[in-house]
Amino acid sequence: MASELSVGLSHLQQLLAALETAEGKLTEGPRRVSLGERQVAAAEKAIEQQKDEITACRKRADDLNLRLKTKEAELLKLTGLLNQAKSNKEYDIVKGQIAAAQTAKGEIEDEALVAFEQTDAAQSALNDLRKALEQKKKELSELQKSVDAERPGLEAAVSELQGKITEAEKIIPDGDARVTWKRIRTAHGASALSAMDDGFCSNCSSRVTTQDSVRINMGDFLLCRECGRLLFNC
């Protein structure tokens, strides 16, 4: 039969585990909100970068359009010179220049087409990013409302458990035992206690000596020799 100390320690372990769970839920909400805020910020940054990309695409398209107009003006001028050629040699020279200008014009047109397509694609990507941002903002708002709604209940649960733990800790003997308990609870939290199951420490699986097992059954305050947890008989 478990000693009064072991019964009390078993109850204390349950309370500590419940407190750890409640505190975990209390801190998990703000962590999730913080993550959501970072995701929104990242989405906003991606939008600004995409806007810069669109600006660059439009500039390339405008530059190519200007080059195209310049080349068309050059062709118009060359056509005029061709009509004014006074010899076959001059005619052939201008005709060659026109051919080169037409080739260059075709290349510029191809580049301009690509630039316009890139601009359209970049704009489409921006629209997608904006939709994604709105979705993230919506999810963040809903999460924040949920966290705010759950907080009072969790805080009340934590406060209640802390009170119960303070009461349950009265089972710990005064003096060195209480000092030791405060130390190991600070270090290990809910796992500061370990049940002795069939002669083994449930925390580290090391065998409890026969002498220690007898002392625990008698209600002595005793730590595991291997992991330093406070042992109790379950």
Protein Blocks (a to p, Z undefined) as FASTA:
>chain_A
ZZfklmmmmmmmmmmmmmmmmmmmmmmmmmmmmmmmmmmmmmmmmmmmmmmmmmmmmmmm
mmmmmmmmmmmmmmmmmmmmmmmpcbfklmmmmmmmmmmmmmmmmmmmmmmmmmmmmmmm
mmmmmmmmmmmmmmmmmmmmmmmmmmmmmmmmmmmmmmmmmmmmmmmmmmpcghjllmmm
mmmmmmnommlpccdeehiafklopacdfklmmmmmnopacddfklopacddZZ
